[in-house]
């Protein structure tokens, strides 16, 4: 939706202008106040729920304007998609789902309403997606405003973009391409078995690995912010407070994390 994209661009412009390294918490608080728990005046209800046979698809594509999106492993043999919204704004939302060419398509549409942006859009909304345990070819999520939380999934390729909000991944496998214009990226509980790219215009990036990789290439760059890493045995070609470039071993997977404003941390879980 155009107004959420405009809001994301406005946040980026403001945060870049002031060089606010604490912008991640600001964006998170804003998202919670507009679409998070307790943001609306009504009760959270299940608006629509769909189920799909897992053998019918290998890719997942999710699109929304302003949503808290949760993707996690199912305990059943079927995939489940459920849209929950504040009952005072339920008439504004439509959930469209389909399977085409082995791809599960999930699209949440929201009717745009004229008026004061914050007041007219306020209200909790969640998209819960449960996926049975298997290795999926690709997961793609595009969300203009809000949170994307993915946990306990095996995927060959993960591509997530958010205009304003945050991305949180935990115990997810696969090559990762993660991008947030204004907000933070957090990746936890992974072993580096694929390339990982994380980029923000204004927001922190934190990557926590289960163990120090035997071989890896890192490039961590923040224009305004601190860069830290506790990976073992790195041979640095650049090792400054806001830029670290180096390798461990040879022919390793790559960690590429960049931001204009914000701190970057790449650490091994202690």
N, C-alpha and C positions, 0 to 999 in steps of 0.2 A: 504494500500500500504506500502511496506516495508520501503521506505525512510521516510515516515511520522512517522512510529513507531520508526525508528532509531533516528529521530529528537527529538521525545518526550523523549526517554531514555537519549539522550545527554543533553537535557535541565535539566532534573531531576538531573543528575550527577553533572552538573556544579553548579546548584543552591544549592544543598545539600552541595557541597564542600565548597562554600563560605558563606553558612548560610545567604542567601539573603532574608530577610523578605519582601522586596518590589518586590519579584519575580512575583507577580500576574500582576502588571502593565507592567512589562517587557514582559511577555508572551503575554499579550493582544496587546501590540504595535507591537510585532513581527508578530502575526497573522494578524493584520490589514494591515501591510505592504506587506504581501505575498498574502493573499486571500481576503482582505477587499475592501471596496469602494476605487476606485482610485489606486488600486495596479497594475493594468494592463495597457496596452496601447490602448485597444479597448473599445467598448461600451458593456454594459450589455444587453444581449438579452435573450428571452425565448426560450430555446432549446427544451423543451418537456413539455407537460401538459396532465395530466390524471385526470379522475373523477371516483368516485365509489359510489355505493349505501350504505348508512350507515348501513342498516339492514343486509348487507352481511358480516360484520366483527365486532368483539368485542375486538380484540387485534391489536396493531400496532408494527411492528418491522422495524427499520430504521438502515441502515448501510452505512457508507461512509468513505473515506480516508482523505480528506481535504475539509471541507465545513462549511459554515455558515448555520445552520439549524434553521428554525423558525417554531414552531408548535403552532397554536392558534385556537380559536373557529371560525367556519364558520357562516355566516349569511344565508346560504342556507341549503337545505336538503341533499346535496351530499358532500362527501369528495373530496377535490381537492389537487393534488400534482403537483408542478411546479418546474422545474429545470431551473435556470437562470445562464448564464456564460458569461464571457468576450468573445466577438466574435473572438478574435485572438487565443483562445485555445479551441474552441467549439468542434473540431474534436477529442479531447482526452476523452470526457465524454460520458457515456451511462447510461440512467436511466432505470432500470428494476423494474417492479411492478407486483404484483400478489396477489390474495386472495386464501389462502389454509387453510382449517380447521378453518374458521372464523378468520383468521389472515391476515391483510393487510401487505404485505412485500414490502419494498421500499429499493432498493439497487442502490447507485450511484457508478459506476465504472470509474476509471480514468487510462488511459494508462500511464505506467511509461516511462519516457524519460530520457536517459542518458545525463550526462553533469552536469553543475553547478546547484546545488539544488535550490537555491533561484531564479536565473534568469529563469530556465526552468519551475518552478512551479508557478511563479507569475501571478496573474490574478484573478479578482473578480469572486466568484461563490456562489450561494445561492440555498438552497432547502426550498421552502415554502410549508407548509402542513396545510390545513384548515380542521378542523374536526367539524361536526355538534354537537350540544349540546346533549350529553347523557353520561351515566356512562360507561366508557370502562373498561374492565377487566385488561388490562396491556398495558403499553407503555414502549418499550425498544429501546434505542438509543445507538449505538456504533460509535464513531467518532474519528479517529486517531488524527486529527489536526483541530482546529477551535472552533467556538462558537456553543453552543446548547442553544436555547432560547425557553422556553415553557411558555405559558400564557393562563389563563382562561379555564382550562380543569378539568373535573371530571374523575378521574381514580382510580381504586382500588389499583394498584401497578405501581410505576414509577421506572425504572431502567436505569440509564444513566452513560456511561463511556466515558471519553475523555483522550487521551494520553497527548496532549499539547493543551491548550486553556482554555475555561471557560464554566461553566454551569450557566444559569440564569433561575430561576423559579419564576413566579408571579401568585398569585391567582390560585394555582393548589392544588387539593385535592388528597389524597391517601397516602399509605405507600411509602416512598422514600428511594432509595438506590442510592447515587450519588458519583461518584469517578472521580477525575482528578489527573493525575500524576504530571503535571507541569501547574499550573494555578489556577484560583479562582473558588469558588462556592458561589453563592448568591441566597438565597431563601427569597422571600418577600410576604407579603399579605396572610399569611395562619393562620388558626386556628389549633392548634395541636389536630388532630383527629385520627392520626396514628403515628407509629414509623417513625423517621427520622434519617437516617445514612448518614453522609457526610465525605469523606476522601480525603485528598490530600497528596502527598509526598512533594511538594513544592508549596505553595500557600495559600492565605487567605480563610477563611470561614466566611460568614456572614449570619445569620438567623434572620429575623425580623418577629415577631408574631403579629397578630392583637390584641390579648389580653393575659394577663398572665393566664396560665392554672391553673385550680383548683387542678390538680394532674399531676405530671410529674417526670420522672427520667432523670437526665442529667449527661453526662460524656464528658467533654471538655478537650482535651489534646493537647498541642503543645510542641514539644521538644525544638524548638527555636522560640519563639514568645510569645506574650501576649494573655491571655484569659480573656474576660470580659463578664459579663451578668448583666442585670438589672431585671431579673425575681423576682417576689415578693414571700416572704415567704419561701425561700429555706433553708432547713436544710442540711448544708454542712458536709460531712465526710472528704472532702479535699477541701481546699479553698486557693490556692496559686496563684501566678502571672501567671503561665503557666499550671495549672491544677485545674479543678473544678469538683467535684463529689458530687451530692446531690439529694434530693428529695423534692417535694411538695406534701403533702397528701400521698395517698397510691394507688397502682395498676394503676399508670399513664402510659401514653405512654412515650417512650424513645426518647431522643435526644442524639445521639452519634456522636460527631464531633472530628476528630483527624487529625493532620498534623505533619510532621517532621519539616518543616520550614514554618512559617507564623503565622499570628494573627487569633484568633477565637473570634467572637462576636455573642452572642445570646441575643437579646433584644426584648422588647415589644415596638411597635410603640407608640411614644409619641404624 
